[in-house]
Amino acid sequence: MDLQKLSKFLKNEKSIVQYFNDTSIEIKDVCKFNFGQSNPTYQLSFKNSDKKLVLRKKPDGQLLPGAHQIEREYEITLKLSQVSFPVAKPLVFCKDSSIIGTPFYVMEFVEGRIFKDIKLQELSNQEKQQILNEQARVLAQLHSIDIHKLKLDHLGKPENYYQRQIATWSRQYKLAETNNIQSMENLLYWLPLNIPQKNENDIICLCHGDYALNNIIFHPTKPQILAVIDWELATIGQSFADIAYMTQFYFTSQFQSTAHQGGVKGIYEYLGLPKYQDLLNVYFKSRNINQSIDLRYHTAFSMFRLSSIAQGVYKRALQGNASQKEQGLELLKLCKQLSYDAWELINQLTDNDPFKLKDLIKNDIPRWGSWPVSDRAKHLYYRVRDFLKIEFFPYEKQLIHEAESRPPETRWKPLQKLHEIKLKAREQGLWNLFCTYPVVGKGLTNLEYSFICELMGKSVFAPEVFNCSAPDTGNMELLILYANQEQKMKYLLPLLQGEIRSCFAMTEPQVASSDATNIQTSITKTENGYKINGKKWYISGAGDERCKFAIVMGKTSQDTSKPHQQQSMILVDLPHPNVKITRPMHVFFTDEAPHGHMEMVFDNVEVPKSNLIWQEGKGFEMAQGRLGGGRLHHCMRLIGMTERVLDLMMQRGERRIIFKQKMKDVGSFQQKLGELQTQLSACRLVVLNAAMQIDILGNRSRYIFKILSECKAFVPKVTQNIIDEVIQIFGAEGVSQDQVLSLAFIQARTLRIADGPDEVHYRQVARLAYSLQSKNELLQADGYGLPTLSKL
């Protein structure tokens, strides 16, 4: 910090000169306060005066949007000081970053006590009661201030406070997320779905947002508040959020670290602290409220909020720009502990059934079995199911008819009704459920998503409703794993938001594209970037007018000694003048508009160097990573469609009369239904096992490659057979437009070729089986194999 430049600035500020009654002030020393993790705060001492000032600035480095708004702090404390509310009076604000590197403001220094540990062990029991009662009383005073008279009402919207706060802190948490914390995922999911009805005493007011003991300066000897500090999180909100934040320490566990002392859950009475309800009553009495109010939801919300803040500080500490780096690195533990305590509190509030699943699961035990699926994932499953039942399936026939009957000029435009349903799904948070990665995902495991993906698979249109359709899902996962920040902002973000669609250009007509090393499209380096030449076909989604980019796989190297390092992937913006869609490729004589599968020619397509994903020669590795999850998703969806087909078969058996009896009572029908149900159960077990193994082992081991290939080869072939048998039972109606059976058959039969034909996957399974067999110790045992003739 340039003290000379700062001194010069202060000398020219009228409020500073009046404070010192001197124009020759010069800074002697700057001392950083060793508490606080957000905006760095310093004590300024001066050569020619005993008076001190406090300087508060924004952190250095890249900041999360909307964070560290010291301008708000300055405005709020300035106006509060005018109505004699206890604050450190601000003197000057400087937005010129050239003085000390960031904007800052200066306030009076207040001498007093700051209690960093809620246990207050240095005080008598009576003093502890007095200190906390004073804290509650002053908070009630703050909430009673007329924000309109003080002209602070512009700081926030008066309506939907909890909805907005939960959305804001969920977003901030996801931007800073570094680990998948299940209790935090539970809170992210549960809180917005269970906001309590408005209470008349939960008034709109100025909320401090971080009203804890360590943000209050008490008189050196009296239980009197001299200043409430750190107003960065202050906003126009609802009063219960502030009092719940202040009292959350009753529900938080002890946490020993230099960054945070945790709470007094279960031990507050032994420490001489007031009872929780007695402290609440001090606040309510100060506001003339004479009733008992359950604040457990608001407390859990406050703990969630603090968890999100802790995660943000931890992320900044990792990046090296936290105010107190060493303390900041300890806050991941705090985030985990706080969110765990908050979720435990919610379980108390809901009698250990926060998702109201007891009755639902009681009637659905065979579905879940003993698979390790969280209650949150089960609740999400039932929400998706109900959404499909109410919002989607009543319109599916309309969607199919519109897609089949539109004229050429509108054939490739998105279906309006499908778009409307998508907006409803996004609004309800039923969005991007496929993604298991931190930041953008919903915190589901691969196994948990398998059950939900089955539901979506019951219609060819349903996955798009939830932004979970191919090829976008694979492209999003690829960009999450391998794209740089600029590429993520330009291509990944609008995909995640459902604003655009994309395609993956790999398959070529002249070569066996199931072996990626055969790809012939060239990606040639030029002075300014790359030039792409080649022909692709069956590029799914390329005909959709919302398709705004392609991930193209091609050769950047001709070095045949390293065949798996010849390929690269590159981004091409669409439409592009040198990318020609020559025709839609048909699948069983249908073009499958408006999604479709296109033949494309890349003719001297020039793109900048910045469009290359990851590095040259990494295309094969990225393709393996992308296709692994995608193959499993295809199988999940296909199982859902096949289950629907069997549901139709059973309905047929109930309604159809043959030989003067219901078809379901005919022995051959029962035999066939039993066989098909067993085959489908086998498919489901293969897929669920593969998903669970990926969750445990990751997706890089040979064993995982083997079971993924088993899924991809086994499931489409078996489900194709099931669907074919059901078509036979339906007779002519089975191949007609009145049933989805023909669509289901096309889907299953096509999938036996897409993402690698059966033969390639069975070959992979065989080779990996031999490789893994070498670890079988029983092979060394006498008698394990067939005996030789000499031993007989």
N, C-alpha and C positions, 0 to 999 in steps of 0.2 A: 504494500500500500504506500503510495507516494504521499508522505506526511506534509511535505512542502506545498504540494498542489492542493491538498485537502485544507490546510491552514489558510491558504489564500482564498479558497472558496468560502470558508466560514467567516473570514474577516469582512467579506462583502455582503453578508446576509444580515439584514436589519434585526431580525428576531434574535440572532446569536449575539450581536453587539449589545442589544438591550438586556439580554440575559446576563452577560458579563459586565455590562456598563463599562465596556472597554473596547477600543478598536485595534489594540495591538496584541490580540490573543495569538498564541502560537502553541501548537500541540507538542507536548513533551513526550508522551508515551501512548501507545495503543495496546490494549490487552484484550485478547479474545476470551469471551465467556466460555467456560468448558461444559456448558449444558445446552440443550437444544440441538435438533438434528435438521432443521429446515433452513431458515435464513440466518446466515452467520451474523453474530452480534458482538460488538466490541465496546469496551469502556475507553473513553478518551480522557486523558488528564492533560493539564496545561501548565506551562512554565510560570506564568505570572498570576495564577489563580488556584484556589483550593477547590473551586467548583469543578464538577465532572459532567460529561455528557455521554450519551449512549448512541452509537451508530449501528444501524441495522441495514443490511444490504441483501441483494439477491445472490444466490450461489453462482460460482463460475460454471462454465460448461453448458452443455445442452440440457434444457429443462423440459419437463413434461408440460404440455399445453395446459394453461389455466392454473398452474401451480405458482407459488411464490409471489403472490400479488401484494407486494409491500405498499403499492399505491392505495389499496383498500385499507390496509392497516393505518396508514397515515391519515386518511380522510376520517375513518371511524373514530380514532383516538382524539383527533382534533375536535370533532363535534361533541364527543362525550365529555371532553374537558370543559366545554362551555356550559354544561348542565351539572357540573360538580360531581360527575361520576368518577370514582377513583381510577385514574390512569396516569401513566407517565406522559406528561404533556409533550406533544411533538412540536418541534421548533421550525424545521425546514425540510423540504423534500427536494431531492436532486435527481432528475432523470438523465443527466448527462453522464454517459458511461466512461467518458474520457478522464474523469476525475480519479476514480479508484477502480475502474474496470466494469462496474455494473451500476445500475440505479441504486440509491440509498436514501434513507432519511435519518435525521438526528432528533433525539428527544432528551428531556431532562433525565438526570440520574436520580433515582429514588433509593435512599438508604433504608434497609430493612431486612427482614428475614424471608428467605424462600425455603420452603420445606420440600425436599426432593423425595422423601420416603413417607408414604401414606401411614406407616406405623407410628410416626411421631414419637419415637422412643425417647427423645430428649425432654419431653413434656410430661407433666403430671396428667392423670386421668381427667381431672377437671379442666385443665388447659386444652386437652385434646378435644373435649366436648365443645368448648368455647370457640376454638379455631374452626372446626367443621361447621358449627352453627352459623358463625359469621360468614363463612363461604357460601352457605345456602341462602342466607339473608340477602347478601349482595347480589347473588344471581337473580333472586326474585326482584330486586331493585332494577337490575338491567332489563328484565323482561317487561317491566312496567313502564319503561320509557316510550314515549310517543314517537315512533319512527317517522311519522309524516311531518310532525313539527320540526324534527331534527333534520329533515330532508335526507334520510338514509334509506327510504323505501325503494330506491332504484337499485339497491345492492342485490336484490333477488326477487323472484316472482312469488307472490303470496300463495298461489295454489300448487297442489301436488308436490309439496316439499319432500316427503319421504320418497316418492317415486323418482324425483329428480336427483336427490342425494344418493340413493342406491344406484341409479344409473351412472352418476358421475364417479362414484368410488369404485364401482365395478369396472368401469372403463380404465380408471387410473391403475387399479390393481392389475388388470390384464396387460396393460402397457408395461408394467414393471415386473410381471410374473417371471420367475426363474425356475420354480419347481411346481409340481402338481400337488397341491395340498387339499386332500379330500374334504376336510371340515370347511375350508374356505369355499370350495366348489358347492358344498351343501348350502352355505349361506348365500352365495351368489344366486343360487337357484330358488331357495325358499323365501327369502325376504321379500322380493317384489310380488310374489304370489299371495302373501299373507298380511299385507298392510292393514292395520286395524281401522275400523270406522272412526271418523272424526269425533273427537271429544271436545265439547265446548270450552273446557279449561285448557286445552292444548292450543294456546293462542298464537297468532302470527306476531312475531316480535324480532328484535335483533338478537341473534344467537351468537355466542362467542365461538363455539365450535371446538374449543380445546380447553374447556374450563376445568382444569385440574390444579391441585395444590402447587405444583411446580411452575405454574404460570401466574402466581399471585405473590405480591410483596406485602408482608405483614409488618406492622409497627414493631420496632426492635424489642419492646417489652409487653405490649398490650395485644389482646386478640382483636386487632383492628386492621382491616385491609386498607393499605395506602395506595396500591396500584394493581390493576389487573393488566397483565402484559400478554404479548404474542397473540395478536388479533388476525393473523393471516387467514384463518379459516372462517372468520366471522361472515355471516350472511343473514339475509332475512329468511327465517325459518319458523319452526314450531317449538314451543317452549319445552315440551316433554323430552325432546332430543337432548337439550342442554343439561337438564337435571339428571337424566339417565346417564349421560356421559360422566357427569360429576360423581355419581354414586356407583359407577360400574366396578369399582375396586372391591365391592362386597362380593362380586361374582367371579372375580379373576384370581387365578392361583398365584402363589408366591413365585417370583421370578428374579433370581439373583444375577444381576449383570451391572456393568457400569452404565448401561444405556437406560435401563428401566428396572424399577424395584418390584414390579408386579403388584398383586393385590393382597387381600386378607381373607380370601374365601375360606370359611370354616374356622377362622381363628380370631375374628375381630373382637369378640367378647373378652377373650383372654388378654387382649391388648388395651382394654379400657376405652375402645371407641364406641360411639353411640350406636344403638341399634339402627338397622337400615330404615325401618319405618319411622322411627323417631326423627331421623335426619330429614326424611322426605316431608314429615309433618311441619318441620321448621320452615321449609320452603313454601309448602302449601298454605300455612298459616300467614306467612308474610304476603301472600297473594289473596288472602281471604277465601281460600278453598277449604271447605269442610267435608271432605269425602275421601275414602280410600280408593286409590287408582292403581291398577296393575300396570307396571311399567316394564315388564319383562321383555316384551317385544322391542321396546325402545332401547332397552339396555343391550340386548343382543345386537341391534342395529349399530349402537355406538361402539361396541367391541369390534364388530365387522369393520367399521370405518377406521378405527385405530389400527386394526390389522392391515388394512390397505395402505395406510400411511407408513406403517413400519416396513412393509414390503417395498414401497417407493424409496424410502431412505436406504434400505439395504441395497437396492439396485444402484442407487447413486454412489454408495460406498464402493461397490464393485467397480464402478466406472471411474472412481477416484475423485468425485466432486461433491461428496457429502461434507457437511459442516464439521462433523467429528467422525472421521473415517473408521477408527477402531471401534467406537461405540456402534456406528452404523452397521458394521459387519455382524454384530450380535443380534440384530433386529429380525433376522429371519426366524430365529427361535421364538421371539416374541410374537410374530405373526402367527406361527403355528399354534402356540399356546393360547393366545387370545381367541383365535377362531375355534379351537377345540372347546374352550370354556363357553363361548357363545353358543355353539351347537348343543352343548350339554344343557345350557339354560333353556334353549328352545325345546329340547326333549322334555324338560320338566314342565314347560308351559303347555305342551300338547299331550301329556300323559304317555310319553315315549312313542308317539305315533304321528310325527310331524307331517308325514305325507298322506295320512288317512288311508293306509294300505291294508289294515288288518282284514277288513271284509273282502276287499278285492283279491288279495292273495289267497284267502281261505278257499275261494272258488277257482283258483288258478294254480294250484300247487304243482301239477304235472309240468307246466311250462317252465317254472324256475328251478325245480329240483333242488340240488345242492350246489348249483353253479354260483361262484362268488360274484354276485351282482348286487350293487348297492341299492338301498331304498330309493335314493334319488333317481337312479337309472330306471327302476321299475315304475316310479311315478311318471317319469318322462315318457316311458313306453305307453302307459295308459292315456296320457294326454295326447300323444300322437294318434293312438287308436281312436280316441273320441273325436279328434279333429278330422280324421279321415271319414269317420262315420257321419259327421254332421256337415262338414264344409266341403268335402271332396266327392265322395262316391255318388251323392245325388246328381252330380254334374258330369260324371265320367262319360256316360253315353253321349252327352252333348259334345264333349271334347273329342271323342273318337269320330263322331259324325263330321264335325267341323274340319278336323285334320284331313279326313279322306275326301271331302267334297269341295274344297275350296278351288277356285280357278287358278291358272298359272300365275297371274299377276299378284296374287296375295298368298300363294302357296307356302312361301318360306317366311312369312311374318309370324311373330309369336301369337299364341292363342290368347285372346283378351281375357277370357274367363279364367284361364290358368294363371294369368298374371294377377288377377284380383285375388285368387285364392292364396297365391304366394305372399302377397302383401299382408294378408291376415296371419299367415304362419309366422312371418318375420316379426310382426307386431306382438305376437304371443311368445316370442323367444324360441320358437321351434325351428331353429336355423343353424346351419353348419354343424349338425350333430355328429358328422362323420369324423371330425378332426380331433385326434387324441393329443395334439401337441399343446404346450402352454401358450398363453397369450391369446390365440384365436379360437381355441377349442372350448368345448363344454365340459371338459374334465371326465369324459366317459372313457372307459377302457375299450379295447377292441372287442372283447367279449360282450360288454354291455351294449355296444353299438350293434352287434350282430342281431340281437333280438329286435331292436328298433328298425334296423335295415330290412329285416324280414317283412315287417309291416309295410314299409314303403314299397317293397317289391310286389305287393299284391296288385299294383297297377303300373303300367309302363310310364304313366305320367306323374305318379306320386313322388318319386325322388326329387324331381325338379321343384315341387312345391316347397320343400324344406332346404333347397340349395344343396342337395346331396346327390346330384346326378352326374354321371360320367359324360364327357371326359373332364369336366370341371373339377371334380373331387381329386382326381389324380394330379391334375395340373396345379391345384392349390397346394397339395402336399409337396409336390416337387419344388414349387416356389418357396414354400416355408422352409424347406430343408437346405436349398442350394442357392436361391437368388440373393443378390445384394440388396441393400436398403432402398436404393433408387428403383430397382426393378420391382420390389415388393410394393412400393408406394404407387407405381404406375400400373402394374398388372394385377398383383395379388389383392390389393385393397378393394378395387371395384368388383372383383370376382367374389370376394367374401361378402360384400354388401349386396350381391345379386344384381348389380347394375349392368353388367355385361356377361357374355359367355365367351368360351374359348374352344380351341381344338388342338389335337395332338397329331402332328403330321409325321408318321413313321413308315407305315406300310407302303410298299411299292409293287407295281404290277409285274415287273420283269424278274424279281428275285424272291426267294423264300424269306420273307421278312420276319418270320418267327425266330430266325437267327439274326440278331441285330448286326452282327459283323458283316452281313451281306448287303446292307444298305449302300446304295450307289449315289444318292444325291450328294453333290459336292458343296462344301462350304469353303470358299477360297478367300484367303486373307488379301486385303487390298490396302492401299495407303491410308484410307480413312475408315476402314471397317472390314466387312465381309461381303462376298457375293455368293448367292445361292442359286444353284441350277439343279433341277431334277423334277421327277414326276411322282406324285403320290396318289393313292386312291383309297377308297373306303375311310375317308377322314371324317369321323363322326362329328356332327355339329357345325361343320364349316359352312353349310348353306343357310343357317340361321342368321338373320340380319343383325342379331345382337352379338354375333361372334366378332370380337374386336382384335384378337391376336391368335397366332398359332405358335406352338412350340415345335420347331422343326428339328428333326434328327438327320444328320448328314455327316459326311466324311470331311475332316480337316487334315487328315494325314493319310499318306499312301504307304506307310511303313507296314508291310505285311508280317514282319517279325513280331509285331505287337498288335494283333488283330483286335484286341479289346480296348485299345487306346487310339483307334482311328476315328472313333465317332465323337461328335460334339452335339450340343443342343443350343439352339439360338432362337430368339424371339423375333417374330415378324408381325408388325402391325397390319391389321386388316380393316377395310379393304386396301389393297396395294395395287398400283397400276400394272406391275409385272407379275402378279399372282393371278392366274386365270383359273376359274372354275369351269372345267370343260363339260361336265355332265354330272347329274346325280346318279350314283350307283344304286341299283335296285337290290333288294333282299327278297327273294321269292316273288319277283315282279311287283314289289311295292317300293316306293321311294322313301317311305317313313318320314315324310314332311310333317312338321316344319323343322325337325331335328336333322334327319337325313345323314347320308354318307357320301362325300364328294370325291370326285377325281379332280386333282389340282396340278397345275404346271407352274413351277417356279422358274422364271426365265430372267436370268441376270438380276435377281432381286438383291438390291444393295441395302445393307443395314449397318448402323454404327457399331463400333467395337463394344460399346456399353450394352449391346443386346445379347452378347454371349453369356450363357448361364454357367456359373462356376468357372471352369477352366477348359481349355481345349483338351480333347482326349478323355473327358469324363462322361461322355454320353452314354456309354454302355452301363457304367456303374449307376448313373441316375435312372436309366430305364429300368434296371432291375429293382431299384428301390421304389419307383413309381408303380410298376406293374404288380408288385407283390401284394400291396394293400388293395389295389384295384381288382385283382383276380378274386380275392376273398369277398369284396363287396358284391361283385357280380354273382357269386354263388349264394350269398345271403339273400339277395333280391330274388334270385331264381327259386329259392326254397319258399319264399313268401308267395310267389306267383303259383307255385305248384300246390301249396297248401290251399290256396283259393280254388284251384282246379278240383282238388279232392272235396272241398266243401260243396262245389257245384255237383260233383258226382253223387254225394250223399243226398243232396236235395232232389236230384233226379230219381234216386232210388226210392225216396219217400213218396214222390208224386206220380211216378210212372207205373201204370198197371200192365203187366204182361202175364198171359196165361191165368187170368182171373185173380192175380195177387200182386201186391206191391213188389216192385223190382227188388227192394232191399231185403225181401224175405226169400228170394231165390238163392239157392246154395252157391251157384257159380258166381253170382254178384258178390256175395259175402266173402267168398274165397279171393276174388280179385281185389276187393277193397282192402282186405287184410294184408295181402301181398304188397299193394301200393303204399299203404300206410307204413308198413315196415321199411320199405325202401326209402321213403321220405325221412323217416326217423334216423336211418343210417346216414343219409346226407346231412341232416341237421347235426348229428353228433360229430361227424367229420369236421364240419365247419366250426362248430363251437369249440372243439378241442384245438383246432388250428389257431383260432382267435385267442384263446386263453394262453396257449404256448407262446404266441408273439408277445403278449403282455408280460410273460415271465422271462423270456429269453431274448426279447428283441427280434429283429427281422433279418439278422445277418448270418446266422449259423446255417450249416449244411442241413441240419435236422429241420429247420424251419423251411428251407427251400424245398425239402422233400415233401413235407406235409402240405405246403401250398400247392405244389404240383399235383399231389393226390386229390386235393379239393377240386382244382380246376379241371382235371381229367374225369373225375368220378361224378361230380354233382351234375354237370350239364347232360351227360350221357344218361344217367339214371332218371333225372327229371324229364328229359325228352321222352323216354320210354313211358313214364307215368302219364304224361300229358297225352301221348299217342293212344294209350289204352283207354283213357277217359273219352277221347274223341270217338273212339270206336263204340263206346257205350251210348254216346249221344246220337250216333248215326249222322244223318244229313245235317242236323242242327249243329253238330260239333264243328263242321267246317264252314258254317254260315257266319254272316255278319251279326247274327243275333247273340252270339256267345263270344267270350274272350279266348276261347280255346285255341283258335288258329293263331292269334297274336302270341299266346303263351308258347305254342309249339315253335313258331318262328324264333322267338327269343331264345329258347333252349337250344334249338338246332344251330343257330348262328353262333352262340357262345361256345360251341364245340370247336369253332375255328378262331374266333376273336381272342386276342391276347394269348395266342399260341394254341395250335391244334392239339387234340388228344395225344397224338403220337409223340409229339415233342415232349409233352409233360410226362407221359409214361416212360419215355427214354430217360428223362431226368430222374424219375423215381428209381428206375432200375440201377442207374449209375451210382446214385447216392446210397441206395440200399447196400451195394457192394462196398462202398466206402465206409459206411457205418458198421457193416458186419465185422470189420477188422477189430472192433472194440468189444466184440462178444467173447467173453472169457470162456464160455462153455464150449467154444470150438476146440479148446485145448484138452477137453475131457475125453478120456477113453470111453468109447461106447456112445458118444453123443451123436456121431454120424453112423451110417450103415457100416457094419463090419466087413472087413475084406475077406476074400475067399480063404486065405491062409489061416484066418482065425476061426473059421466055421468048423 
